[in-house]
Amino acid sequence: MKQPPVSFFLKKAVGLKIGKKPASGSKTPGRGFVGKITKAQVREIAEKKIVDLNCSSIESAMSMIEGSARAMGLEVVG
């Protein structure tokens, strides 16, 4: 059975509302940020999702998740 999508884990890590009306990412990704996520949180998500992702190492999974975070309007820090 597959894990939830990466966006679910990212929203949960940042603290965006998940429920009846889920919060979306930034309306202008790359310019406006809706939250910050640390490298440690990205690594934790990568370890959970590596079985579902098309990559062979944790570092490559982390880069895929960082790209998803940036596309959602999250700033990757640390």
Secondary structure, 3 states (H helix, E strand, C coil): CCCCCHHHHHHHHHCCCCCCCCCCCCCCCCCCCCEEEEHHHHHHHHHHHCCCCCCCCHHHHHHHHHHHHHHHCEEEEC
